[in-house]
């Protein structure tokens, strides 16, 4: 299954690389404020799905652009036992600007657990892979989370609440104010904050020790799924802002090496809830 996911990721990356040569000619649509989709996103997703379903035609799909396949919820089961969770191009805004920080993210969820993961960075030819219980790898070399044990020495990744929430302007403003408060606290406690703009790749970087931790709210399952297995198989911890395990559909994520994770949760737990408008 992992080899099929790798094949699918590379097939999607071929579409992305081809599109990167003619960025000025791309058809770009605006889904909502600061949230874009291109013909490359859709074509890459289709290429990925074709590879996966040609090998596993009964499996279900949950993908960013096409959504859920019809068999995601089987009438005879609570949900399909095998679900491919796909982000064909995580970091679309970076891609359309020619900023080389984006990736393909593919995960397989079996009976509620993520068991296979691929995050592929086509600009660097970095292939991050993991199978449950078998470790995490970068270009076939075993990776581990960082060894730093003090948050003061840690380099931490994050993401801004860049798209409007489906609420009132007051709620949107409250979400931004909450993030600014988190940014203020974290920036004064750690060695540095980075916002590269592709959450799946940020999580892969945590797994490889390039970042010591990562936090963000408002994410979707396809942003998180593959990276979550990479982190856990690399010896790290991932959870929500309270440190609990319901992050995949909760959308609020903290990931890091064990000691940095614990220190980050302690700082960010007060922001676990929905921000209240003033």
C-alpha positions, 0 to 999 in steps of 0.5 A: 500500500505504501508503494502505491501511495508513493507512486500516486504522489509522484504521479501527482507531482509530475502534474505539479512540476509541469504546471510550475513552468507556466504559472502565468498561464494557470487558471486560478479560482478563489474559493474564499479569502486567501484560499485558492485552487488551480487547474493543477490542484484538480489535475494532480488530485485526479492523477493521484486518485486514478493510481490509488483506485486502480490498485484498490477500487473498493477503497474510499477517498477524502480529498481536498478538491473533490471531497468525499467519494460516494462509498465513504459511508457504507450503509452496512458499516459506520464508515469505509474501512479504508479511506485515502486522505489526499491533499494534491497540492498543500501550499497552493498560494506558495505554488502560484507565486513560485515560492518553492514550499508545497507538497503532495500529501497522501494518507491511508486511514484503516478502521479509524487509524492512519496506517500509511503516509506519504508527503512529497516535496517535488521542488527538493525531491524530498520523499517522507514516508511512514507505515504504522509501527515501521518508523518514518523515513526521508528518502529511505533514511530513518528520521527522528524528531529533534533532541532539543529539550528546552522551548527556549532553544526550539525552532517552531512552525506555525500557520496563520488563520489566513482564510475567513471563518464561516462566522461573523466579522466579529468572530473572524476578528476574534480568531485573528486576535487569538492568534496574535496572542498565541504568536506573542507568547510563543515568539517570546518563549522559543528561538524562532517562529516560522510560517512556511505555508504548507502544514503537511510539509511542516509536520514532515519537518517536525518528524525530520527534526528540522522543526522542533514543534508545530502548531496551527488551528483551522486545519482540515484532515487532508492537511494533517493525516499524513504528517501525523503518522510521520511525527508519531513514527519519528518518536514525536507526539501530536495532539490538539491544543489540550494535548488530546488525540482528537486533532484530525477532525478538530483541526487544532494541532500541536506536534513536536518532540515529547518535551517540546510538545509538553511545553508547547501544550502548557503555553497554548492550552488556554487557547484551545476553545473557540475565541469569543468576539469582543 
